[in-house]
Amino acid sequence: MKLIFWLASENLPLHKLKSFINFSWFIKVLHIKASNDNNSIYDNHTISLKMLDALAQTIKDKIWQDLEACSAFRIMLDESTDIATELHVILYVKYYLYGVIKI
C-alpha cells in the first residue's frame, strides 16, 4: 500500500509497480509482503488499482470532513481539453481549518 501511495504521490504510472517491487527485492528491501505469514506480494495491476481507489477514497473522506469543519473555503475550477478532445476538469479547494490554510 505504501508503494502505491508513493507512486501516486510522485505522479508515476501504476503499471511500474511490478518493476518497482522487483527492484526493491533486488536491493534487499524485504518488507514488501502482502502479509506476515506468507510470501505473496501485491504486484497485480488490478489489485494495485483497487488499493489506489481505497487510498483515494480515504483522502476524499478526510477532505470532506475538513470542509464540513472549516470556517471558510474558496473553490477554483480549471477546465481543459486534451489532444484526444477529452474534457478534463480540476477542482481546487483552499480552506481555513483550525488556524491553518490548506489547499
GICORVEN-V870837 format. One line per field, one symbol per residue. ss: DSSP state (2 for helix, 1 for strand, 0 for the rest). psi: psi as a letter, one per 30 degrees, with the letter a starting at -180 (. if undefined). A space follows every 50 residues. Layout:
BEGIN
ss=???
psi=???
END
This chain:
BEGIN
ss=02222222200002222222222222000000000000000000222222 22222222222222222220011111111110000011111111111001 110
psi=eeeeeeeefghkkfffeeeeeeeeeeghjghhlelfglglligkeeeeee eeeeeeeeeeeeeeeeefflfklkkkkkklkafghkkkkkkkkkljjhgk kk.
END
